[in-house]
């Protein structure tokens, strides 16, 4: 997915949706959002705010407009205790590129997406090159044998000492192996992203 200037997007959305915007360089550039995490702007309409929230989620997970629209459509037909918002969250969190990112092996979803697309990632021993592949409970994610010597995967014990993976995935840095323990569970208010607001946006367009 082609993305425009990331600093400008973060500034416009008032949120650090890209890892590039979570750096000291971004902070000192003068483009960092205000202390409350949101850029000061004139009064925004309800529709405008919904659009901003949609873009935050889309850029956070790195999906195209068409992909995101498809996820929203499917979320309305799936059964989930948390409703469509929970289904949408589940679909995005269960993407293979997101699962790789959640292990802490790489610093961003974009990096994880490259690893998957370039054939470095195996699921249950088979190469999967589709970032949107939906991981399932019991599946095991590993690194292709020929890729394990890459600097990317060196000294992960040290790199991950302060990393906390979500409860639905566990990663062994010595084996370079992650196991999906269950399905991601949506808890409103904990994600920092307004999934329900985005569904309201799509109900009116």
C-alpha positions in Angstrom: 0.0 0.0 0.0 1.5 3.3 -1.0 1.5 5.9 1.8 2.2 9.6 1.5 4.5 11.7 3.7 4.2 10.0 7.1 5.0 13.1 9.2 2.3 15.0 7.5 -0.3 12.2 8.0 0.6 11.9 11.7 0.2 15.7 12.1 -3.1 15.8 10.2 -4.6 12.9 12.2 -3.1 14.2 15.5 -1.8 10.7 16.3 1.5 8.8 15.9 0.0 6.1 13.6 3.4 5.2 12.1 6.6 4.0 14.0 8.4 6.8 12.2 6.4 9.3 14.1 7.3 7.7 17.4 10.9 8.8 17.2 12.9 11.7 18.8 13.4 13.0 15.3 9.7 13.5 14.8 9.4 15.1 18.3 12.1 17.7 17.6 10.8 18.4 14.1 8.1 20.4 15.6 5.3 18.2 14.1 4.6 16.3 17.3 0.9 16.5 18.4 0.1 18.6 21.5 0.5 17.1 25.0 -3.0 15.7 25.0 -2.1 13.6 21.9 -4.3 15.5 19.5 -3.4 18.3 17.2 -5.2 21.6 17.8 -7.7 22.2 15.0 -10.8 24.1 14.3 -14.2 22.6 15.1 -14.5 19.3 13.3 -17.9 17.9 12.3 -19.1 14.5 13.4 -18.5 13.2 9.9 -15.0 14.7 9.9 -14.1 13.1 13.2 -15.4 9.7 12.0 -13.3 10.1 8.9 -10.2 10.9 11.0 -10.8 7.8 13.2 -11.2 5.6 10.1 -7.8 6.8 8.7 -6.1 6.2 12.1 -7.1 2.6 12.1 -6.4 2.1 8.4 -2.9 3.6 8.6 -2.2 1.8 11.9 -2.7 -1.6 10.4 -1.4 -0.6 6.9 -4.4 -1.6 4.8 -5.7 0.0 1.7 -9.1 1.7 1.5 -10.6 -1.2 -0.4 -9.2 -3.8 2.0 -10.5 -1.8 5.0 -14.0 -1.4 3.4 -14.1 -5.2 2.9 -13.1 -5.8 6.5 -16.0 -3.5 7.7 -18.5 -5.3 5.4 -17.5 -8.7 6.7 -17.5 -7.5 10.3 -21.2 -6.8 10.1 -22.0 -10.5 9.2 -19.8 -12.2 11.7 -20.9 -13.2 15.2 -18.8 -11.7 18.0 -19.7 -10.9 21.6 -18.4 -7.4 21.1 -20.5 -6.9 18.0 -19.3 -5.6 14.6 -16.6 -3.6 16.4 -15.2 -6.7 17.9 -15.3 -8.5 14.6 -13.5 -5.7 12.8 -10.8 -5.6 15.5 -10.4 -9.4 15.4 -10.0 -9.4 11.6 -7.3 -6.7 11.7 -5.4 -8.2 14.7 -5.5 -11.7 13.2 -3.6 -10.6 10.1 -0.3 -12.5 9.8 1.7 -9.3 9.5 0.2 -7.9 12.7 0.8 -11.2 14.5 4.5 -11.1 13.5 4.6 -7.4 14.7 3.0 -8.4 18.0 5.8 -10.9 18.8 8.2 -7.9 19.1 10.6 -9.4 16.5 10.3 -6.3 14.3 9.6 -2.6 15.2 6.6 -2.0 12.9 3.8 -3.6 11.0 5.3 -2.3 7.8 8.5 -4.3 8.5 6.5 -7.4 9.4 4.6 -7.0 6.2 7.9 -7.0 4.2 9.1 -10.2 6.1 5.9 -12.0 5.1 5.8 -10.8 1.5 9.5 -11.7 1.0 8.9 -15.3 2.2 10.7 -15.2 5.5 7.7 -16.4 7.5 6.2 -19.9 7.9 2.9 -20.9 9.3 2.7 -24.5 10.5 5.9 -25.1 8.5 4.6 -23.7 5.2 5.7 -20.5 3.6 2.9 -17.9 3.6 3.5 -14.7 1.6 0.1 -13.1 2.1 0.2 -10.4 4.9 -3.6 -10.5 5.3 -3.6 -14.2 6.0 -5.8 -14.8 9.1 -3.9 -16.7 11.8 -5.9 -19.2 13.9 -5.7 -20.7 17.3 -3.1 -23.4 17.5 -1.1 -22.2 14.5 2.7 -21.8 14.9 4.6 -19.0 13.2 8.3 -19.6 12.6 11.2 -18.0 10.6 12.3 -19.7 7.4 15.5 -21.7 8.2 17.6 -19.7 5.6 16.5 -16.4 7.2 17.4 -17.2 10.8 21.0 -15.9 10.4 19.7 -12.4 9.5 20.7 -9.6 11.8 17.0 -8.9 12.3 16.7 -12.0 14.5 19.9 -11.7 16.4 20.0 -11.0 20.2 16.2 -11.0 20.4 16.4 -11.9 24.1 17.9 -8.5 24.8 15.6 -6.6 22.4 12.5 -8.2 23.9 13.3 -7.9 27.6 10.8 -5.0 28.0 8.3 -6.2 25.3 4.9 -7.5 26.3 3.1 -9.6 23.7 -0.8 -9.7 23.9 -2.2 -12.7 25.7 -3.3 -14.4 22.5 0.2 -15.0 21.2 3.4 -16.3 22.9 6.8 -16.0 21.3 10.0 -18.0 22.1 13.0 -15.8 21.0 15.4 -18.8 21.2 13.4 -21.0 18.9 12.1 -18.0 16.8 8.7 -19.5 17.2 5.3 -18.0 18.0 2.1 -19.8 18.9 -1.4 -18.5 18.6 -3.1 -19.3 21.9 -6.5 -17.9 21.1 -8.4 -15.1 19.3 -7.7 -11.4 20.0 -10.4 -10.0 22.3 -11.7 -6.5 21.7 -12.0 -4.4 24.9 -13.4 -1.0 24.1 -11.2 1.8 25.3 -8.1 -0.3 25.6 -7.0 -0.2 21.9 -6.8 3.6 21.6 -8.7 3.3 18.3 -12.4 4.1 17.8 -13.7 1.0 16.0 -17.4 1.8 16.8 -17.0 5.3 15.5 -15.6 4.0 12.3 -18.5 1.6 11.8 -20.9 4.6 12.3 -18.9 6.3 9.5 -19.5 3.5 7.1 -23.2 3.3 8.0 -23.7 6.8 6.6 -21.6 6.6 3.4 
